[in-house]
Amino acid sequence: MYVPPANRVNDRGQIVGFMANHGFATVISHDQTGLTANHLPVLWNEDKTEWGTLRSHMARANSQWRHFNAGEEVLCIFHGPHAYISPSWYVMQHTVPTWNYATVHAYGIPKVMDEPALRQVVYDTTEKYESGMPHPWVIPLTEQEIAQMLKAIVGFSIEITRVDAKFKLGQNRSEEDQVKMLRQLTESADLGSVELAKFIHAQKNL
């Protein structure tokens, strides 16, 4: 990924926090037939490695998991908020439109899980996203039903070996331009623009 110095993020806390908070990711792999990409809920986990480990699962009918036995590197893209930026928002308008966004690319070698680890990633994914619900759902399935369900999916983990993190938030603009841009994003009727504004505010408050 092309990352100009002004947009590069190196802080581990920011990077792993981003992956943990933006867990619907694009997993990209390849085999002799070419590239494959799928969109999956991916959990980030702290461990004793530099960048932590990712865990996820997919349908057994999805052939991508067969790529993971080759020991080849895969790419996991975590997508953050993004929005169109109009030059009309700047003090100096003699420029061109752009798109601001935040993303993290995580690389590593995937490994297919055994059944106990697969079961755990299903439980952990459910717990993560149900915990924020007003009335969290509790798995009502019997042990036999859970065992049947697990046969239909494949779990995998990725020990992250390297990352590229890019927060393109208008850092190359003047302070006045950044303030005006943020105001326009905040007041926009576009939900993506509002989310980007919230994200920028959060970065400024770190």
C-alpha positions in Angstrom: 0.0 0.0 0.0 1.3 3.5 -0.9 1.6 5.4 2.4 3.0 9.0 2.3 5.0 9.8 5.5 2.3 12.3 6.7 -0.3 9.5 6.6 1.7 6.6 8.1 0.7 5.3 11.5 3.5 3.5 13.5 2.0 3.5 17.0 1.2 -0.1 18.0 -1.7 0.9 20.2 -3.4 2.8 17.5 -2.9 0.0 15.0 -4.1 -2.9 17.1 -7.0 -0.8 18.5 -8.1 -0.1 14.9 -8.1 -3.8 14.0 -10.0 -4.6 17.2 -12.6 -1.9 16.5 -13.1 -2.5 12.8 -13.3 -6.2 12.7 -15.2 -6.8 9.4 -12.2 -7.3 7.2 -11.3 -8.4 3.7 -9.1 -11.5 3.6 -7.1 -11.9 0.4 -5.1 -15.0 -0.6 -3.9 -16.7 -3.8 -3.3 -20.1 -5.4 -2.3 -21.3 -8.8 -5.7 -20.0 -10.2 -5.2 -16.4 -9.0 -6.4 -14.2 -6.2 -9.4 -14.8 -3.9 -11.0 -12.3 -1.5 -13.7 -12.8 1.1 -15.3 -10.5 3.7 -15.3 -11.9 7.2 -15.6 -11.0 10.8 -12.0 -11.1 12.1 -11.0 -11.0 15.8 -7.7 -9.5 16.9 -6.0 -11.1 19.9 -3.1 -9.9 22.0 -0.3 -12.5 22.6 3.5 -12.5 22.9 4.1 -11.7 19.2 4.9 -8.2 17.9 1.5 -7.5 16.4 -0.8 -10.1 17.8 -2.9 -12.8 16.1 -6.1 -12.8 14.0 -8.8 -15.4 14.2 -11.8 -16.0 11.9 -14.0 -18.6 10.2 -15.7 -19.2 6.9 -18.1 -21.7 5.3 -16.4 -25.0 4.5 -18.0 -24.7 1.1 -15.8 -21.6 0.6 -12.7 -22.9 -1.1 -10.4 -20.1 0.1 -9.5 -22.0 3.2 -7.7 -24.6 1.1 -5.2 -21.9 0.2 -4.1 -21.8 3.8 -2.4 -25.2 3.7 0.2 -23.9 1.3 2.0 -21.7 3.9 1.7 -18.6 1.7 1.3 -15.1 3.1 -2.3 -13.6 3.1 -3.4 -10.0 3.5 -6.2 -8.9 5.8 -7.5 -5.4 5.2 -9.3 -3.6 8.0 -11.5 -0.8 6.7 -12.3 2.3 8.7 -14.5 5.4 7.9 -14.0 7.2 4.6 -15.5 10.1 2.8 -15.2 12.4 -0.3 -13.5 15.7 0.4 -14.5 18.8 -1.6 -12.0 21.6 -2.4 -14.9 24.0 -1.7 -14.3 23.3 2.0 -10.8 24.8 2.0 -9.6 28.3 2.4 -7.2 27.7 -0.5 -9.5 26.2 -3.1 -7.1 26.0 -6.0 -6.7 22.3 -5.6 -8.5 19.0 -6.5 -11.0 16.8 -4.7 -9.7 13.8 -2.7 -10.9 10.9 -0.5 -9.9 10.6 3.1 -10.0 7.3 4.9 -8.3 5.0 7.5 -7.2 1.5 6.8 -4.8 -1.2 8.2 -3.2 -3.9 6.1 -2.1 -7.0 8.2 0.0 -9.8 6.7 0.8 -13.2 8.0 0.7 -17.0 7.4 -2.7 -18.6 8.0 -3.2 -21.9 9.8 -6.4 -23.9 9.8 -7.8 -24.6 13.4 -8.7 -27.8 15.1 -12.3 -28.2 16.4 -11.8 -26.8 20.0 -10.2 -23.6 18.6 -12.9 -23.3 16.0 -15.6 -23.6 18.6 -13.9 -20.9 20.7 -13.7 -18.4 17.8 -17.4 -18.9 17.1 -18.2 -18.3 20.8 -15.8 -15.3 21.0 -17.2 -13.7 17.8 -20.7 -14.0 19.1 -19.9 -12.7 22.5 -18.0 -9.7 21.1 -20.9 -8.5 19.0 -23.8 -9.5 21.3 -22.2 -7.8 24.3 -23.3 -4.4 22.9 -26.9 -5.4 22.4 -29.6 -4.3 24.8 -30.6 -7.9 25.2 -27.7 -10.1 24.3 -28.6 -13.3 22.5 -27.5 -16.6 24.1 -26.7 -19.6 21.9 -29.8 -21.9 22.3 -28.4 -24.8 20.3 -27.9 -28.3 21.7 -24.4 -29.8 21.8 -25.4 -32.0 18.9 -26.6 -29.0 16.8 -23.4 -27.1 17.6 -21.3 -30.1 16.5 -23.3 -30.2 13.2 -22.8 -26.5 12.7 -19.1 -26.7 13.3 -18.7 -29.3 10.6 -20.0 -26.8 8.1 -17.4 -24.1 8.8 -13.6 -23.8 8.9 -11.6 -21.7 11.4 -8.2 -20.2 10.9 -5.7 -18.0 12.7 -3.0 -15.6 11.3 0.0 -14.6 13.3 0.6 -11.1 12.1 4.1 -10.6 10.7 3.9 -7.1 9.4 1.4 -4.2 9.1 0.9 -1.1 7.0 -1.4 1.5 8.6 -2.6 4.6 6.7 -4.8 7.3 8.2 -5.3 9.8 5.4 -7.1 12.6 7.3 -6.0 15.8 5.6 -2.7 16.1 7.6 -1.1 17.8 4.6 -3.5 20.7 4.7 -3.2 23.9 6.8 -4.7 23.9 10.3 -7.5 26.2 9.1 -8.3 23.9 6.2 -8.4 20.9 8.5 -10.8 22.7 10.9 -13.2 23.7 8.0 -13.0 20.1 6.6 -13.9 18.6 9.9 -16.8 21.0 10.3 -18.2 20.1 6.9 -17.9 16.4 7.6 -19.6 16.7 11.0 -22.5 18.6 9.5 -22.9 16.4 6.5 -26.1 14.3 5.9 -23.8 11.5 4.7 -23.4 9.0 7.5 -19.9 8.0 6.3 -18.8 11.6 6.5 -20.0 11.9 10.0 -18.2 8.7 11.0 -15.0 10.0 9.5 -15.4 13.2 11.5 -15.9 11.2 14.7 -12.8 9.2 13.9 -10.7 12.4 13.3 -11.9 13.9 16.6 -10.9 10.7 18.4 -7.4 10.8 16.8 -7.0 14.4 17.9 -7.9 13.5 21.5 -5.3 10.7 21.8 
